[in-house]
Amino acid sequence: MPQSYDVVVIGAGTGGYVAAIRAAQLGKTVAVVEKQKALGGTCLIWGCIPTKALLEHAHAFDVIRNSDEWGVAIPYGAPALNMRQIHARKDKVVGNLTKGVEFLFKKNKIAWIKGTARLAGKGRVDVFEGDRQTLDAKEIIVATGSSPRSVPGIDIDHRRIITSDDAIQLPEVPGSLVVLGSGAVGVEFASIFRRFGSQVTLIELLPRLVPGEDAAVSAELEKSFRRQGIRSLTGTKVTRASASESGVEIDAQTADGKTETIAADFLLVATGRGPVTTGLGIEALGVATDQGFIKVDSMYRTSVAGISAIGDVIALEGLAHPQLAHVSSAEGILVAERLAGKEVQPLNYGHVPRCTYCAPEIGSVGLTEEEARSKGYDVRVGSFPFGVLGRARIAGETEGFVKIVADKRYDELLGVHMIGPRSTELVSEAVLALRLECTAEELQRTIHAHPTFAEAIGEAAHAVHGAAIHL
């Protein structure tokens, strides 16, 4: 007889495992089907955590390399990387966190079914690889996530033309690396390997780096990358990539219409991620999709009763759904609470923080200046550089700024955009400010501790009204 559960979750990433835990907390019997050898999904095993671990090592290496400025002598010559040890520490961090999720499953009496799932209709889930069995569920949550995808004409061989999954495991630092795509994944790996010592070229089809961010942030990042020795080719299309045993050769049509041939040890394709639905059986059940993504409403219900979907695998009408771990988790909690009969409200995607962990870091929330103007707002802008702050000078991290976009009529905060030290941490204050419908004046009159990086937020709020103190 099939095992019966109130909720069966397919996928144990940041959406799936969080949904499972919350449903169990609310008294539901829960099973999670996950084929990977550990819990946590792409973010924990292949994405957010291992890449940030590498970034932290890259930052430490950069500090040590410039230790003379800090009065710290390295007696035996220049510092050197030990990639085996770096990967060992990275893997230890990942392992500890995946074991933590496994502990939470046991604590909340969640069954982990190790295998691959297929929807069989009428509330049934077939596990056809691994622990083969059939599960009965009152409700099913699809949280299968996404995987790296390429662009037409570029074949990923996982040897010389690689994805982010391959890049986090490179045993040696490449002499040269071309990164295709300047979203969060692309610029983070550009930062990692440039600080490790690689010659890095970053290619972006659109006119500027991190094209989803405010234009001022893009300009600042390109300027910083230039100082660091990262070459950025924007408005550039890769027309050919040919791999050999020794490297890869790339033809790129640049913004001025010329074709340039670039040789490198590796080409990292970081052009986006596609939904993981192959073999899931959604087509046979009539689950509506959009270019492979599962269509859902604002409560994450699919077109088939009893089946919900969350995270990177979904498409929301009228919205470019952000593929972010914290978004998946928030969606998972909402669905679990809805299934438990609690009153829930749709998520406000305008209040989702965007964090990019390149050097310098980027944190943002809300409308860019261009978006605000296109929506008809009469915009007032305030900006303040980190480099003026005592805390930034003490830390030796003086790049970047905080920029606030506000509505002139009501002084409402519309967006906050920052690039510079600790921006991925500082953005949380901005998220709360937008969530509470804060005005620029209220933020201006909020006392920020001195000396801190957060002072830049308060000063930027002062600057909205032309009253920045330290400019």
N, C-alpha and C positions, 0 to 999 in steps of 0.2 A: 504494500500500500504506500502511496506517496506520503512524504512528510508534509504536515500542514502547518502553515504559519500565518500570522496576521499580515506580515509584510515580508516580501522577498526583495532584496536590493541586488541589482546586478552591477558589480563594480565596487571596489573598495578604495577609491580615491578620496580626495578631500570632500567631495560631495556625498559619495556613497557611504563612507564609514561614519560621517557626521550624521547623516540622515538615520542610519541604523542605530546609533547610540541614542539620539534624541527620541526615536520611536520606542526604543526599549525603556528609556527613562519614563515614558508616558504609559507604560504598562502593556505594550505590544510584544507579541512573540515575533522574533526577527531572525531571518537568515540572510547571509550575504554570500553571493557566489563570486569568487575572485580566482582567476587562473594564475596570477603571478605568485611567486614563491613567498612573497611578503605582502603585508597590508600597507596601504598608504597611497597607491596609485602613482601616476606620472609625477605629480608634484614632489612627493616625498622620495621616491626611488630614482627618478630620472630627471627631474626638473628643478623646482624651486630650491630644494635643500642641497643637493650636490653641487649645483652651480653656485649657490651662495657660499658654500664651503670653499670652493675653488677661488671665488672672488675674495674671500677673507684671507686666504693664503697669499693671493696676489698682492693684496694691500699690505700684509705683513712683510712680504719680500721687498716691496717698494720702500717701506719705512726703514728696513734694515739696510737696504742698498744706499740710503741717504742718511745713515746713522751719524756721520760726521757732524751734520748740522745740529744733532741733539747731544753732542759731546760724548757719544758712545763709540768706542774704538773696537774694531774687529781685528784681533791681533794676527790672524793667519791669512790675510788677503781678502779678496772679494768673496761675498756670500754666494753660495751655490744652491740650486734647487735639488731636492731629492724627490722626484716624482713618485717613486714607489711609496715613500713615507707620506707624501701629500694624499695620495689615493687611499692609503690605509686609514688615515685620520678621517677623510671624507666618508669612507665606507663605514667607519665606526659610528660617526654621527648619524648616518642614515639607519644603520642597524639598531641603534639605541631607540630611535624614534619609531621605527616599525614595530619593535618589540613593545613599545609603549601603547601603540594602537591595539596590538594583540592582547595586552593586559586589559585594556578597556573593554574589549569584546567579551573576555571571560568575566570581568566584573559585572557587566550588564547582561550576561547570559545570552549573548548573540552567537548563533551558529555560523561558523565559517565553513562554507562548502567549497573545497578546493577543486576548481574545474572551470569549464567553459559553458556558458548558459545559452539557451535558445528558447524564445517564447513559443509556447505550444498552444496558446489559446485557452479560453475559459479559466483564467487564473492559474494556469500551469506553466512551470518552467522546467525544461529538460536540461539536465547537466550531462552533456554528452562526451566530455573528456574529463579525466581526473576521477573524482568521486562520482561515478555515474549513478544518477538517480533522477526521480521526478519529484518536484516540489509543488504543493498546492499553496496558493496565496490569495488572501482576500484583496490585497493590493500589491502591485509590482512597481518598483522604482528603478528606472533605467538610468545608470550613472556610469556609462562605459567610457566617457572621456574622449580624448583626441590623440592623434599621433602626427608626427612631422610629415609634411607633404612637400613635394618639389614643384617646379614650374615646367611647363611644356618644353621639351627639348633637352632637359638635363636629367640624366639617369643617375640616381644615387646608387653607388656600388658598395658603400660602407667601408671602403678601403682608402680611396683618395677623394672621392666625392661623398661627403659625410653629412649626417644630421647631428643635432644637439645630443641625441642619445649616444652617438659614437664619440663626440667631442669630449664628453665628461670622462671618457675612459682612455684617452690617448696616453700611451705609456711614456712618451717623450714630448718635450716642447718642440713644435715644428719650427723650422727655420723661417718659413713664410706661410702665411695663411690668407686666403681670400674669403671674406664673409659676404654672402649674398642675402640682403635683407637687413634693414636697420631698425626693426622693431626691438622690443625688449630683449629677445633672445640674441639677436645679432649684435647689438651694442654691448651686451654683457660679455659675450665671448670675445669680442674685440678687445675689451678692457682686460679680461683675464690674460689672454695670450700676449698682448703687447707688454703688460707688466712682467710676464714670465720671460720675455725677451724675443718673441716672434716679430717679424716684419708683417704688419697687418694692413690689408686693403679692404675697405668696406664699400660695397656697391649697393646703391638704392635706386629703384626705378623711379620713385617719386622725387619731386624737386628738393626735398630736404630730409635730413635724418629725423628719426622718431617722428614720423609724419602725423601721428595722432596727438602729439603734444602741441602746446602753444608755440607759435613761430619763434618767439624770443628764446624759448628753451632750446629749440632745434639749433638756432644760430650759436648759442653759447656752447652747446655740446660739440658742434663741428669745430669751433674755435679751440676748445680744450683738446679735442682729439688731434688737431693739427699740431698743437704744442707738444703733445705726447709722442708724436711721430706716427699716428694712425692716418693713413691716406683715405679720404672719403670721396667717392665718386657718386654724386647724386644726379638724378635725371638720366641714369645710365641703365641700359638693357644688356644682359648677357645673351648673346646669340648662339654661343657654342661653348661647350665644356668637354674636353677630351682628357680622359685619365690614362695614365701609363703606370708602370711599376714604380717609377721614380717621382711622379708628381702629377700635376694637372695643368692643362693649358686652356686659357679662357679667352674668348673673343668678346669684347664689350663695346657696344656702341654708345659713345659718350654724349653728353648734352649738346655738344656742338656738331653732332652728326658724324664725327670721326670714329673709326674703329681702332681699338687698342687691344693688343694681345698681351695677356698677363700670365706669367708662369709662377706657380706656387707649389709648395709641398702638398697642401690640402685645399679643397673648396668646401666650406661649410655652408650648406643650404639652410637658411633660416627665414623662409618666406611664408611661414604660417603653418597651421595645423588643421587637419581634417577630422571629421567625426569617425569614431570607431563603432560601426554597426554591421560590418560584414559577418554573416553567419548568425546574426541575432534573430532573424525571422520576422522582422517588422513588416516587410513587404507583404508577406502571406497573410498577415493579420489586418492589413489595410491601415496601418499607422501612417498618418500623413507626414511627409518629409519635404524639405526644401534643400535641394542640392546635397542630399545625404544627411542633413541635420534633421532631427526629430522636431516637428512643429508642436509647440505647446502654447497654452494660454497663460495669463498672468499668474495662475495658481499652479502652473506646470503640469496640467492635465493634457494628455495627448488626445487624439481623435478617437481613441478606443477606451471605453470605460474600464476603470480599474488599473490603468497603466499610466504612470506619471514618468517624467524624465527631467533631469537636472544636469547642470554643469556644461562642459564643453561640447556635449553631444546635441545640444538643443538649439532651436531657432525660435526667436520671439518676433512676432510681426511688428514691423516698424522700428526695429532696434538692431544695431550691430552688437550682438551679445558679447560681452567681455569674457574672454577665456582666462579667468583668474581663479586661483584656488580659493580665495576668501569669498568670491561670488558663489562658487559651487557650494561652499559650506553654508552660506546664508540661505541658499535655495533649498538645501537639504533639510535644514531646521524648519523652514516654512512648510515644506511638504509633510514632514513628520508630524508637525503640530496640526496641520489641516486634517490629516488622516486620523488623528486622535480626537477630532471634534473641537479643537480650540479655535478661537476667533483669530484670524490672520489677515494681514494686509499685504498687498503687492509690494515688492521691493522697489525702492526708488533708485534706479540705476544712475541717476544724476549725482548720487551721493557715494558712488563707489570710488575708493581711492585707487589710483594707478601708481605703481611703484616700479622703477627700473633701477637695477643695482649696479649700473656701470659706474665708471669713475670719470666725472663726478656723478653722484646719485641724482635721480629725478623722482619727485613726488608731486602728484597733482590730483585735483578733484574739481568737478564742475565744468563750466563752460570756459573755453579759451576766449581770448579777446575777439578773435575772428568769428567764432560761433555766436557769441553774445551780440555782436553787431548785426550778424545775419538774421538773428531772431528779432531785431527791431529795438533792442535796448539802447538807450542813450548811456554810453559807457564812460565810467571814470576808472582810471588805472593808477595803481601805486606800486612802485618797485623799490627794493632795497638790497644792496649787495652784501653778501656774507663777509667780504674782505675787510669791511670797516670794523667788524666786531672784535672785541678783545679775545673772546673765546676762540674764534676762528684763527686769529693770529697765534694764539698759544698752541693750538693744535697743528698749525702749519697747513690748514685747509681753508684757503681763502677764495677759491673759485665760486662763481655762481651768484644767485640772487633769489629772492622771493618776490613774486609778482601777484598782486591781487586785482581781480576784475570785479567791479561793483557797478550797480545800477545807480545812475546819477539822481534819478527822481526820488527813490525811496532809500537809497544808500544800502540796499540789499547786497550781500555777497553773492556773486554769481560763479566765481571760480577762483581757485588759488593754485598757483603753479610755481614750483621751486626746483632749482637745480643747484646742487652743492652739498656740503657735508651734512650727513644725517637726514637728508631730505625724506627718505623712506620712513623715518620715525616721526619727523616733524609734521608730516602731512596729516596725521591723526587729529591734531588740533583743528586743522582746516575742515576735515570731514565733520567733526562735531559742530563747528561753527555754522556750516551749511545746513546740517541736520536741524539745528535749533533756530534757523532763519535769522542768524546774527547779522547785524549791520556792520559796516566798516567802522563806524564810530564806537560801537560796543566793543569790537575787537581792539580798537585803538586804546580804549580806556581799561582794557584788561591788563593788569600788571604782569609783565614777563620778567622772570628772575635774571639777575646779572651776576656774573657773565655767563651767558648761554647762547647756543645757536638759535634758540627760539626767539630771541630778541628781534631777529630779522623779520619775523611775522608781525610783531607789534609795530616795528618801524615801517614796514610796508603798508600797514593799515593807516598809520600817520600820514604816509606819503600819498594815499588816496585823496586826502584833503590838503595836500601841499604842505604838510607840516612835519615831515620827517626830521627828527631832532639831530641826528648825526650825519646828515648829508649837507 
